[in-house]
Amino acid sequence: MPDGRWDRFFEDLEHQFAAELDTERDEIASESERVRIARLGIRDRLVAAGPGADAAIEVGGAEPLHIVVESVGRDWMAGSQGEGGALVVLPLASIDGFALDRSGLSRSVKAVTEDPLTARITFGFVLRSLARRRVHVTLVRRRAAALAGTPQRAGADHLDIALRDQDAAPRAGDVRAVQTVGFPAIAWVRLARRTDLGVI
């Protein structure tokens, strides 16, 4: 075989080998991505969707709760509702499902680095912060009527809420009763203003 034909033969082999390596690398990358996505939980998806994503959150068979994602903690998320600045805080355990806007859905499967401090803040910590600030809230429960009042204290798995009118000052004489609510019963907590939360 003349030298030129050998050169072309070896060039063809090199191209074929390089193409097979590229294909193998692509297959490995695709499989790694499939494995990474298979390990994502609801929290991971919401963190990746990020602040500003429009979300319709399904909780307990009620109408979807339409919010703009603000923050996601260890076991909760917060989102704003409408132009009025009302803020909703949901324990992640109460979420049955969600629908994101197109860009949020696309981002929700991306690998992201999150704020390590926010990732450590628990739902109980958020409720204790509301109790310290004496913030009036509406506490929507999964299978019972909503409660309006001021969180008094939050334990490991429950919240005491002093039931009172929003316009009443948070004094003992204005409290109608104190209700203890287990965290699993909470669908979401609504605050009149975003600034009342203080932890995001």
Buried (B, 14 or more C-beta within 10 A) or exposed (E): EEEEEEEEEEEEEEEEEEEEEEEEEEEEEEEEEEEEEEEBEBBBBBBBBBBEBBBBBBBEEEEBBBBBBBBBBBBBBBBBBEEEEBBBBBBBEBBEEBEBBEEBBEBBBEEEEEEEEBEEBBBBBBBBBBBEBEBBBBBBBBEEEEBBBBBBBBEEEBBBBBBBEEEBEBEEEBBEEBBEBEBEBBBBBBBBEBEBBEBB
